[in-house]
Amino acid sequence: TIDEAWPRPPVESILAADPEVIIVARPADTEALLARKRTGWHAVTAVQKGHVFSPPNASLLVRPGPRLIEGLRWLKARLAESRP
C-alpha cells in the first residue's frame, strides 16, 4: 500500500519472477538465501548462482545524500559480477 515505506511483493511473486540478481538490506538475509534456509528459494536463479548481495551499509542505497553515489558504484560492481 501507499502507507508502506518499502514495497513488499509477495514471496510467491519473487519466486515466480526467478530473478538473476537479488539485493537485500542485511548480510544475514544474504546468508540465509545462499544457505538455502528459506523454503522455495533454492530454485531461484540468483540463489543457484550466488548472486545475492547486501551492501556494506544499507544506507548507501536507501538514504538520499552524497553517499548514494558510493552505493550506486557498489551496485554497478555487483551487477557486473553477475554477468556471464
URJO-V57776 format. One record per residue. N is the residue number from 1. OMEGA is omega in radians with two decimals (999 if undefined). D_CENTER is the distance of its C-alpha to the mean C-alpha in whole Angstrom. Layout:
n:N omega:OMEGA d_center:D_CENTER
n:N omega:OMEGA d_center:D_CENTER
This chain:
n:1 omega:-3.14 d_center:21
n:2 omega:-3.12 d_center:22
n:3 omega:-3.11 d_center:22
n:4 omega:3.11 d_center:19
n:5 omega:-3.10 d_center:17
n:6 omega:3.05 d_center:13
n:7 omega:-3.14 d_center:13
n:8 omega:3.13 d_center:13
n:9 omega:3.09 d_center:13
n:10 omega:-3.14 d_center:15
n:11 omega:-3.13 d_center:13
n:12 omega:3.12 d_center:16
n:13 omega:3.13 d_center:15
n:14 omega:3.14 d_center:11
n:15 omega:3.14 d_center:13
n:16 omega:3.14 d_center:16
n:17 omega:3.14 d_center:14
n:18 omega:-3.09 d_center:13
n:19 omega:3.10 d_center:10
n:20 omega:3.12 d_center:10
n:21 omega:3.06 d_center:7
n:22 omega:3.06 d_center:3
n:23 omega:3.12 d_center:1
n:24 omega:-3.06 d_center:3
n:25 omega:-3.01 d_center:7
n:26 omega:3.08 d_center:9
n:27 omega:3.13 d_center:10
n:28 omega:3.09 d_center:12
n:29 omega:3.09 d_center:9
n:30 omega:-3.13 d_center:8
n:31 omega:-3.12 d_center:11
n:32 omega:3.13 d_center:12
n:33 omega:-3.10 d_center:10
n:34 omega:3.09 d_center:12
n:35 omega:3.12 d_center:15
n:36 omega:3.12 d_center:15
n:37 omega:-3.11 d_center:16
n:38 omega:-3.08 d_center:15
n:39 omega:3.06 d_center:17
n:40 omega:-3.05 d_center:16
n:41 omega:-3.11 d_center:13
n:42 omega:-3.10 d_center:15
n:43 omega:-3.10 d_center:16
n:44 omega:-3.09 d_center:12
n:45 omega:-3.12 d_center:13
n:46 omega:-3.14 d_center:9
n:47 omega:-3.14 d_center:10
n:48 omega:-3.10 d_center:14
n:49 omega:-3.13 d_center:13
n:50 omega:-3.12 d_center:11
n:51 omega:3.06 d_center:8
n:52 omega:-3.00 d_center:6
n:53 omega:2.98 d_center:5
n:54 omega:-3.12 d_center:6
n:55 omega:3.11 d_center:9
n:56 omega:3.10 d_center:12
n:57 omega:-3.05 d_center:13
n:58 omega:-3.10 d_center:11
n:59 omega:3.10 d_center:14
n:60 omega:-3.08 d_center:13
n:61 omega:-3.03 d_center:11
n:62 omega:3.14 d_center:13
n:63 omega:3.08 d_center:16
n:64 omega:-3.14 d_center:19
n:65 omega:-3.07 d_center:21
n:66 omega:-3.12 d_center:22
n:67 omega:3.10 d_center:19
n:68 omega:3.10 d_center:16
n:69 omega:3.09 d_center:18
n:70 omega:3.11 d_center:17
n:71 omega:3.11 d_center:13
n:72 omega:3.07 d_center:14
n:73 omega:3.10 d_center:15
n:74 omega:-3.13 d_center:12
n:75 omega:3.13 d_center:10
n:76 omega:3.14 d_center:13
n:77 omega:3.13 d_center:14
n:78 omega:3.11 d_center:10
n:79 omega:3.09 d_center:11
n:80 omega:3.11 d_center:14
n:81 omega:-3.03 d_center:14
n:82 omega:3.12 d_center:12
n:83 omega:3.14 d_center:15
n:84 omega:999 d_center:18
